[in-house]
Amino acid sequence: MVRETKVTEPASTYPRPQKIIRRKDLPQYVGLHRSVIIEMIQAGTFPPGIRLNPSAKHSGALGWLESTIHQWQQERARAVEEEMRLKNRKLKKTWFDKI
């Protein structure tokens, strides 16, 4: 009896290319003003960009991988949720202390 085996090929042997978000498009993408983003970059609280033209004499064009920005947004959302949870716990504790 001959047994058939199916060989499944992967859909693609190359990873899907990621979208690069340019500096000028970043404020609309993350919902923050350009000056706030610059302050956050300088403070180290925003993901570092990728120099799109490494041979440029000055800073050149910057871009961010969409996945990096998405991950940063999720981390910020979790941090805000945690902060709100702790703040609510503190408020409840204060309220109970007054009883």
DOKETI-728324 format. One line per field, with one value per residue: residue in one letter; residue number from 1; y, z, x of N, C-alpha, C in turn. Coordinates in nm, 2 decimals. Layout:
! residues N
res	c(a_...)
n	c(NUM_...)
n_north	c(Y_...)
n_up	c(Z_...)
n_east	c(X_...)
ca_north	c(Y_...)
ca_up	c(Z_...)
ca_east	c(X_...)
c_north	c(Y_...)
c_up	c(Z_...)
c_east	c(X_...)
This chain:
! residues 99
res	c(m_v_r_e_t_k_v_t_e_p_a_s_t_y_p_r_p_q_k_i_i_r_r_k_d_l_p_q_y_v_g_l_h_r_s_v_i_i_e_m_i_q_a_g_t_f_p_p_g_i_r_l_n_p_s_a_k_h_s_g_a_l_g_w_l_e_s_t_i_h_q_w_q_q_e_r_a_r_a_v_e_e_e_m_r_l_k_n_r_k_l_k_k_t_w_f_d_k_i)
n	c(1_2_3_4_5_6_7_8_9_10_11_12_13_14_15_16_17_18_19_20_21_22_23_24_25_26_27_28_29_30_31_32_33_34_35_36_37_38_39_40_41_42_43_44_45_46_47_48_49_50_51_52_53_54_55_56_57_58_59_60_61_62_63_64_65_66_67_68_69_70_71_72_73_74_75_76_77_78_79_80_81_82_83_84_85_86_87_88_89_90_91_92_93_94_95_96_97_98_99)
n_north	c(-0.12_0.21_0.51_0.84_1.15_1.48_1.76_2.06_2.38_2.67_2.98_3.20_3.24_3.46_3.71_3.93_4.25_4.54_4.83_5.16_5.44_5.77_6.07_6.30_6.20_6.09_6.24_6.23_5.96_5.87_6.04_6.26_6.58_6.73_6.86_6.75_6.49_6.52_6.61_6.38_6.20_6.32_6.29_6.02_5.86_5.78_5.55_5.49_5.62_5.51_5.57_5.66_5.72_5.65_5.76_6.03_6.36_6.51_6.47_6.35_6.16_6.02_5.73_5.51_5.18_5.04_4.83_4.87_5.12_5.05_4.85_5.02_5.19_5.01_4.94_5.18_5.22_5.01_5.09_5.33_5.23_5.07_5.27_5.41_5.22_5.19_5.44_5.45_5.25_5.38_5.59_5.46_5.34_5.57_5.67_5.47_5.49_5.72_5.65)
n_up	c(0.00_-0.09_0.06_0.08_0.12_0.22_0.12_0.27_0.17_0.30_0.31_0.24_0.21_0.29_0.54_0.61_0.48_0.69_0.76_0.73_0.93_0.86_0.99_0.96_0.94_1.19_1.41_1.35_1.34_1.61_1.76_1.90_1.95_1.74_1.88_2.13_2.08_2.00_2.24_2.40_2.26_2.31_2.58_2.61_2.62_2.41_2.14_1.97_1.65_1.31_1.11_0.79_0.58_0.61_0.52_0.52_0.60_0.81_1.05_0.88_0.71_0.92_1.04_1.17_1.26_1.21_1.37_1.60_1.70_1.75_1.95_2.15_2.19_2.30_2.54_2.67_2.70_2.88_3.10_3.17_3.24_3.46_3.63_3.67_3.79_4.03_4.14_4.17_4.37_4.58_4.62_4.70_4.93_5.09_5.11_5.26_5.49_5.61_5.71)
n_east	c(0.08_0.06_0.16_0.05_0.21_0.18_0.35_0.41_0.48_0.64_0.46_0.61_0.95_1.09_1.09_0.81_0.83_0.88_0.69_0.83_0.82_0.83_1.00_0.84_0.59_0.54_0.42_0.14_0.10_0.15_0.01_0.11_0.25_0.50_0.71_0.69_0.76_1.02_1.13_1.09_1.25_1.51_1.51_1.52_1.30_1.16_1.15_1.46_1.54_1.60_1.87_1.81_1.98_2.28_2.52_2.49_2.61_2.51_2.24_2.06_1.79_1.54_1.38_1.13_1.07_0.75_0.67_0.82_0.73_0.47_0.50_0.61_0.39_0.21_0.35_0.35_0.07_0.02_0.17_0.04_-0.21_-0.14_-0.05_-0.29_-0.44_-0.29_-0.33_-0.60_-0.63_-0.50_-0.67_-0.90_-0.81_-0.75_-1.02_-1.14_-0.99_-1.10_-1.34)
ca_north	c(0.00_0.34_0.61_0.97_1.25_1.61_1.85_2.19_2.48_2.79_3.08_3.28_3.21_3.59_3.78_4.04_4.38_4.62_4.97_5.26_5.56_5.88_6.16_6.40_6.13_6.03_6.30_6.18_5.82_5.84_6.13_6.35_6.70_6.71_6.91_6.65_6.37_6.56_6.61_6.24_6.14_6.37_6.23_5.88_5.79_5.74_5.46_5.55_5.61_5.45_5.66_5.60_5.75_5.66_5.83_6.17_6.42_6.55_6.36_6.27_6.12_5.93_5.65_5.42_5.06_5.04_4.74_4.93_5.22_4.97_4.80_5.13_5.23_4.91_4.95_5.31_5.19_4.92_5.17_5.42_5.14_5.04_5.39_5.44_5.11_5.22_5.57_5.42_5.18_5.47_5.67_5.38_5.33_5.70_5.68_5.38_5.55_5.83_5.59)
ca_up	c(0.00_-0.11_0.15_0.03_0.22_0.16_0.16_0.27_0.16_0.37_0.22_0.19_0.28_0.34_0.63_0.55_0.51_0.78_0.71_0.80_0.95_0.85_1.10_0.93_0.96_1.32_1.50_1.31_1.37_1.75_1.83_1.99_1.87_1.70_1.98_2.24_2.03_2.01_2.38_2.44_2.20_2.38_2.72_2.60_2.65_2.28_2.07_1.88_1.51_1.22_1.00_0.66_0.49_0.70_0.46_0.53_0.69_0.93_1.10_0.77_0.73_1.03_1.03_1.28_1.22_1.26_1.48_1.72_1.75_1.80_2.08_2.24_2.23_2.39_2.67_2.73_2.75_3.00_3.21_3.21_3.31_3.59_3.71_3.71_3.89_4.16_4.18_4.22_4.49_4.68_4.65_4.78_5.07_5.15_5.14_5.37_5.61_5.66_5.77)
ca_east	c(0.00_0.14_0.10_0.08_0.24_0.17_0.46_0.36_0.58_0.60_0.40_0.72_1.08_1.14_1.00_0.73_0.89_0.81_0.68_0.91_0.75_0.92_0.99_0.73_0.46_0.54_0.32_0.01_0.09_0.15_-0.09_0.18_0.30_0.64_0.80_0.68_0.83_1.16_1.17_1.10_1.37_1.62_1.51_1.54_1.18_1.10_1.24_1.55_1.51_1.69_1.92_1.78_2.09_2.39_2.63_2.47_2.70_2.43_2.15_1.99_1.65_1.52_1.26_1.10_0.99_0.62_0.66_0.89_0.64_0.35_0.54_0.62_0.26_0.15_0.41_0.30_-0.07_0.02_0.22_-0.07_-0.32_-0.09_-0.05_-0.43_-0.48_-0.23_-0.39_-0.74_-0.61_-0.46_-0.79_-0.99_-0.75_-0.78_-1.16_-1.16_-0.93_-1.19_-1.46)
c_north	c(0.12_0.45_0.75_1.07_1.39_1.69_1.99_2.29_2.60_2.89_3.17_3.25_3.34_3.65_3.90_4.17_4.47_4.77_5.06_5.39_5.68_5.98_6.26_6.33_6.08_6.10_6.24_6.04_5.79_5.93_6.23_6.46_6.67_6.75_6.81_6.53_6.40_6.56_6.47_6.17_6.19_6.31_6.08_5.80_5.76_5.65_5.53_5.52_5.54_5.55_5.59_5.62_5.76_5.74_5.98_6.24_6.47_6.43_6.28_6.24_6.01_5.85_5.56_5.30_5.07_4.95_4.79_5.03_5.15_4.91_4.91_5.18_5.14_4.92_5.07_5.29_5.11_5.00_5.27_5.34_5.11_5.16_5.43_5.34_5.15_5.35_5.54_5.34_5.28_5.56_5.59_5.36_5.46_5.71_5.59_5.43_5.65_5.77_5.56)
c_up	c(0.00_-0.02_0.09_0.14_0.15_0.21_0.15_0.27_0.24_0.26_0.16_0.27_0.34_0.44_0.56_0.58_0.60_0.72_0.80_0.81_0.95_0.96_1.08_0.96_1.11_1.41_1.47_1.36_1.52_1.83_1.92_1.90_1.85_1.81_2.10_2.20_2.04_2.15_2.44_2.39_2.28_2.52_2.72_2.63_2.53_2.21_1.98_1.73_1.43_1.12_0.87_0.55_0.58_0.65_0.47_0.63_0.82_0.97_0.99_0.80_0.84_1.00_1.15_1.22_1.28_1.38_1.61_1.78_1.81_1.94_2.18_2.28_2.32_2.53_2.74_2.78_2.87_3.12_3.26_3.29_3.45_3.68_3.76_3.81_4.03_4.22_4.24_4.35_4.60_4.72_4.73_4.92_5.15_5.20_5.26_5.50_5.68_5.73_5.92)
c_east	c(0.09_0.07_0.14_0.11_0.24_0.29_0.41_0.48_0.54_0.55_0.51_0.84_1.14_1.04_0.93_0.80_0.81_0.80_0.77_0.83_0.85_0.90_0.87_0.60_0.44_0.43_0.18_-0.01_0.08_0.06_-0.02_0.23_0.45_0.74_0.80_0.77_0.98_1.21_1.18_1.22_1.50_1.63_1.53_1.42_1.10_1.20_1.33_1.51_1.62_1.74_1.90_1.89_2.21_2.51_2.61_2.56_2.63_2.34_2.08_1.85_1.64_1.39_1.25_1.03_0.85_0.60_0.72_0.79_0.52_0.38_0.55_0.49_0.19_0.21_0.37_0.16_-0.07_0.07_0.11_-0.18_-0.27_-0.09_-0.19_-0.48_-0.42_-0.29_-0.53_-0.73_-0.58_-0.58_-0.88_-0.94_-0.77_-0.92_-1.19_-1.10_-1.02_-1.31_-1.44)
